[in-house]
């Protein structure tokens, strides 16, 4: 079974895209196999707050531009729920007029968006009945001119409610009903969850509105440039369609949306992401945070042991790339995040230099000739005091990279009465690579040897055999043999040939 609707929705809070930006994104998504786009920017007054106001001829030309120059079905969302009276003829007439404007431009899908309405003091069954009747009326009004989908007020979770019962009983069977998962934002969405949601809709497969890679409101400090993760590969069997909610930044959105398109094609979303990221991969990894966080976690795990150098090496390699990475083509959208990536990569490299200066080690060539590297008190002092001054300023940036630091995500569900249910995952803190590096390095600094200890006896072992160390700290070891350098309680494993990494 394949997805019926497979595409994206411009459904965020924030500056709506321009028509040219929309077309650019749509051309990219269509080339990757997506079939649908839905116009539904929350902060377009004529979409929501001023939904009765007709579009100007220039705005209608924008819809025609998308219809004529893209290979996608163009959807039009309207969100009248804040003040519409579904039983009032004048309101129905206003809704019909507004929808007809869009349909006359070639719109193939109308989305009645009745989401994000205040639940307090509301008769949920009555609201559900009103929304269901309004949806059925609009379906009849559209006839064969356009398809219709509904985004309900109760759009998260898997359980039934009085509101959903009314929708299931009245909304026409050919109108898919939107669902975001068990929360507004989800780390994973499973088939069992989608099936449960379908049961709460009387057996109707849900239309998945996936809030990825959206970064509005609470998440505006992040650019979610990584690949789609955690979506069951066979969700298409139990859902009527899929719409990815894009980011406020249109050109940035194209990278994660390419991953979504790969998933919708049945391909590996990570492989599709790598192809789309291309030369932007390091920057995208920095904004996503998963890769640097994994490298930093490995360093933390090995920081007190002899393999710290092997853990530091790939991290230093990645940070070196990140310190000079580019975001070509994303100018004007990603500038602040790019600058923050550069700052954090550079300061993290300084932290690794400090760690290297605190620990013993060795530089060894391919013939086994080497020289011991002792802790360097001068470098320790220079780097440590520099970090004390620089790091707090860098860390306080409003643009978050290399993983979450201190933020919130709308990982919230709904109770059966429509009120919001907050989940612990909504608090998104302390999963940042740079922070982990700094903590590990300053813990090592606290355990640094004194200058007297650093100048004391140092040993090099090839396996269990001591290698003589000369007065100038030079030594000759068997070529290619792994070495262990010992200074007091410090141990460092060295794999020749090798030199200091940072």
N, C-alpha and C positions, 0 to 999 in steps of 0.2 A: 504494500500500500504506500502511496506517495502523498505528500502534502497537497491539499487543495489550494490554499493560499500560502505562498512562501515569499516573504519580503520584509520590508521595514516600515516603521511608522515614525513620523516626526511628531512625537507625542510628549516632548519634554516641556518643563517650565524654563523660560529663558528666552534670549533673543531668537525669534524665528529665522530660519535660513532665508536667503534671498532666492529668487526664482532661478538665477544662474547657478547658485550653489546647489540647489535641489537637482537641477538637470545634470550637473557634474556627478553628483553622487548616484543618481539613477542610471546614468550611462554605465558607470562602473559596476553597479549591482546587477544590472541586466546582463552585462557581459559575463558575470559569474553565475548566472542561472536563476537569479531572483525574478519573480513574476509580478509582484505587487508593491506599490508604495501608497501609504496613506498620509494625507495632509491633516495634521491635528495638533499644531503647536498651541500649547495651553495659553501662552501670552499673546497670541493674536486676538485682540478684543473681539473681532467678528467671528471667531471660533467659539468663544465661551461667554465672556461678560456681556458683550454687545452682539449676541448671535442674531438678533433680529435685523441688524443693519445690513442692507444689501451690499454686495461687492461692487466696486467700481469697474468700469470697462477695462482699466489697466490691470486690475487684480484678476479679472476673468481671462485676460490675455495670458497671464501667468499660468493658469490651469491649462489653457490650450497649448502653451509652449510644451508643457510636460507630456500632454497627450500626443502631440504631433511629433515630438522629437525623441521620445524614449520608446523602448520596446516593452514597457511594463503596463499593467493595468493600473490606472491612477485612481486612488481612493480619496474620498473627501469626508473628513470627520467634522461633525458639528456637535457642540456640547451645551444644550439648552437647559440642563437640569437645575441650574441655580434658581431660576424663576419661572419656568414654563408651567402653565396650568394645562395638563393634557386634555382636560374636558372642555377647555375654552376654545370656541371656534376661531377667534382671532389669533390665538397662539398657534393653533394647528395651521392656519392659513399662512402665518409668518414663517413657520418651519417649512411648509411646502414651497413657498416662494424662494426661500434661501437655498433649499436643496435643488430645486429646479434650475436655479442659476448655474450651479455646478454641473448638474447632469447635462445641461445644454452644451457644455464645453467638451463633452466626451467622457465624463467620469464614469467608470465602470463598477465602482463599489462605493456605497455610502455607509459610513460608520456613525451610528447614533451613540455618542459617548455620554453616558450618564454616570460617570465615575467621579470620585472625589467630592461627594456631597456630604454636608454635615448630618450625622445620624441622630443627634440629640433630640429627644422628644418626638421622634417620627414613628408613625404607625407603619412598621416595616411591611406587613402584609398589604396594607393599603398602597404604600409606595410601589411595591412590587406589582400590584395589580395595575396601577396607573402606568408604570413603565412598560408593562407587557402590552396593554391596550394601545399605548402610543406606538410601540414598535410594530404591532400588527397593522395599525392604521397606515403607518409610513410604508410598510411592505406593500400594502394594497395600492397606495398612492404611486409608488415607483413602478409597479407592474413589471414589464419585461425590459424597462429602460436601464435598470441598474440592479446589481446585487445589493443586499443590505446585511450589515453585521451590527451587533449590539455589544457595547461595553457597559456592563451593569454597575450599579453602585457597590454591590457585594461581589468584588472581582478577585478576592484571594481566598485561600483555604480549600478544603476538600469536603467539609460537612454541609449538610442541607440547612436551610433556614426558611422562615416564612416568606421572605422576599424571593428567594430562588424558587420555592414551590410555585409561586404565582407565575414567574417567568416560564417555568417548565410547562405549565398548564396552558398558557395562552400564546406565547411567542411562536410564530410559524416555524415549522420544522426546518425550513431551508434558510433560516437566519442563524448563523453561528453566534455563540455568546462568548465574549472574551474572558480570559482568566490569566493571571500572572504567576500562578503557582501557589505554594503554601504561604508565601510571603510576597510583599511587593517586589523585593529583590531577593534572588535565591542563588546560593552557591551550587545547588543541584536541583534538577527537576526529573522525577522518575515516572515510569509508566504507571506504577501503582497509584501515585498521586493523581495523575491525569484520569485514570479509570474512576477513582473515587469522586473526582469532580464531575465526571460525566454522569455518574449515578445521581449526584445531587441535582442534576439538570434533567432528570427523567430519562437518562440514557443517551443524551445528546453529547457528542464529542466536543470538548471545549476548543475554542480558538485561542491559542497560546500567544499572549502579549508578553514577550520576554523582555524584562527591563535590563537588558544588556545590549550595548555597552553604555547606556545612558549615565550621565554624570551631572545631573541638575541638582539644584537645591542643596541638600545635605552633603552631596558628593562632589560639589563644584571644585574642590581642591585637587581632584584627581583627573588624569586622562587615562581611561581604560583602553589601552592600546594592545593588550594581550589577546590571546585566542579565546574562543568560546570553550568553556569547560563544564563538566558536570551535567550535561544533558544526555539523557538516555538515548542511545542511537536508534531506538525503534519507537520513539514518541509519535512518529507519523501514523502509526497503526491505531492510535487512540485519540488523536487530535484532528480537528478539521482544518487547521492551518497554523501558521507561525508568522508572527510579526516581531522583529527586533526593534526595540526602541533605541534610536540613535543618540549620539552625544550632541551637545550644543555646538561643538566644532565640526562642521561638515566634512572637511578634508581629512581630519584626524579619524573620523568615523569610518572611512573607507577601509582602513586596515583591519579592525575587528570585524566589520561587516563582511569582508572577504572570507574570514574564518566561519562566520555564520552561514554564508552561502555554501561553503564546502560541506558543512554539516548537513544542510538541507539537500545537497546533492547525494548524500550518503558517503562522502569522502571523509578523510581524517581532517578535522578542523584545524589541528595544529600544523599539519603539512600545508594546508591552504593559507594559513596565517604566515608561515615562513616565506612562502612564495610572494605573498602580497607585501610583506614588510621589506624585503630586499635590503637595500642599503640603510634603511631606517631601523633595522632589527635591534641594534644595541639601544637606540633611543626608546624604541617600543618596549624592550625588556626592562629598561630603567623605569618607565612609567608604570608598567604592569607590576613590577616588583618581584615576581615569582623567582626568576633566575638569580638575581643578586641576593635575595633572601636565602635561597637554598645554599649558595656559596658561603654566605656569612654564617649560617647555622652550622655548616661543616667546620668552619674556623672555630666557632665557639666550642663545638664538641671536642676539638683536638687542641685547644689553646693551652691546656695544662700538661699535655703529653708530648712525647718526642716527635709526633707526626705533624706538629703545628706548621712546619715549613711547607709540607706537601699540601696542607689545606690552604695556606696563604697564597700559594703560587697561582692557582686558577682564579682566585678572587682578585689578585693583583692584575692578572692579565685582563680580566673583564673590566675592572675599574680603569685601567689604562685606556681601553677603547672608549669607555663611557666619558672619560675626561675630555675627549676631543670629538665626540660623536656629533653628527649633524642631524638636522630635521628638514632636509631639503624638500620643498614643496608644501611645507606646513607653516611657512612664515606668516606671522600675524595671528596664528591660532595657538601655536605651541611655544612661542618665544620664551615665556616665563618659565615653563617647565624645562626647556632645554638649558637655560641658564642655571636652574637649580640642579639639574643632573650634573652639569660640569662642576658646580661648587661642591656637591656632595661627593662626587668621585674623587676630586682633588683632596678633599679633607680626609676621606677614607684612606687614600694612598698615604697621606701624612701619618695617619694612625698606624698603618702597616709598617711604615718606616720606623715608627716608635717601637712597635713590637719587635721588629728585627734588631733594633739597637739594644733592647732589653735582654735579648736571648743570645746564647752562644750558637755558633754555627761554623761552617767552613765553606771555602771556595775550592773546588776540585776540578782539574781538567781530565781529559779522557785517558791520559797516561797514569792517573793516580796521584799526580803531584798536586799538593794542596796547601792551603794556609788556614789556620784557625782564625775565626772571627769572634772576637770577644765583645761582650757588652760595652757600649760606647756611651759613657756618662755625658759627654758634651752633646751628642746627638739627642740623647734622652731629654736633656734639659731644654734644648732648643725646640724640639717637636712638642714636648709636653706642654710647655708654657704657651706655645703658639696655638695649640688646640684649645687650651683653656680660654683663650681670648676669642678665637674664630668660631668654634663650634656652636656656642649658644646663639650667635647671630644667624648662622646658616640654618640652624634647626627651626628657628621661629618663622620661617618663610610660610606664606599662605598657600604655596604650591607644593604639594606632596609628591615625592618620587621615591623609588626604591622600596616601596611597600608602605602600608598604613602606619600612621604615627599616632594621631589623636583625632578621631573623627567618628561620625555616625553614618550608618547606611539605613535606609528604610526597610530593615528586615522586620517587618511587622505584619501581623495577620489581623483577622477580625473575629470577634465573638459573634454568637448567633444573633445578638441584638444590633449588629452593625458597628459597635464601638471597636476601637483599635486595640489590638493585643500586641504588646511589645515583647520582642524576643531578645535574649542575651546577646545574640550575634549582631544586634543593631549597634552596639558599641564596638568600634573597630580601632583597636589601639595596640601599640607595642609589637607590631610585626614589621619592623622597618630594618632593612639591612644595615644602614649606616649607624643606627642606634645600637644594634647588636655588636657591630665592630668596635664602636667606641667603648662599650661596657667591657668587652673582652680585653681590649688593649689596656684600659686603665686598671683592670684587675691584675693584669700581668705587671703593670708598672708598680703597683703596690708591693709586688713580690720581687722587685728587681734587686740584683746583688749590689752591694756597696762597691765603690771603686776599688777598695782593698780586696774584696772577694773576686771581683772581675779580673784582677791582675794575678790571681792565685793559680794554683796548678790546674791544668786543663788536659783532658785525655781524649784520644781518638781511638776508637775500636773498630776493627774490621771483623765483623762477627763477634767472637769473644776474645779476639787477639788484639792486644794493645799495639798501636802503631807509635813508634817514637816521634815525639814532637820536639823540634829544635828550639833554641832560645829565642829565635825570631818568629816562632809559631809556625814554621813550615814543617811539612811532613811528606813522606812518600808512602802511599798506600797501594795495595794491589789494584790494578786498573779495573774499573767497572764494578767494584765491590761496594755494597751499601755500607755506610759508615755511621757510627753513633758518636757524637761529640758530647762530652760530659764536663760540666763545670759546677761543682757543688751539687746541689739537688737538681740542676737543670739537665735536661736530655734533649738532643736534637738529632733526628734521623736525616742523613744526607745521602741522596742518590746521585753519584757522579755520572757524567760531568754536570756540574752545577755552579752557579754564581749567585750572589745575593739578588733577590727578585725586585726589590724596590729601593 
